[in-house]
Amino acid sequence: DEHILFDKFLNAIHELDNLNDIYLQNVDLDTEEVFKLEITQPQNGLSNKIIRLPKPKTERILDYEKKLEAIFSKEQGSTKIAILANLLKKELDNEGK
């Protein structure tokens, strides 16, 4: 279907644009993890941030991740996503101030 192909094309362009944004940060993939986070809401529009994390910190992050997984273990997937999205949005909002 032409509509599906067009959507896939737009998604590929968006992904390339995000990868370019990351590339422009001069990231050293041997020493750090990096990703771009985007949250879009009708009332607030787009919030985005490139997150760079030195690899030595990833162990600490994994410890927090395990703790959160234990806390959320009985929640449905969409509930977990909503909780995490709200926390991320609050943090992005706080950084913008």
Disulfide bonds with the S-S distance in Angstrom:
none
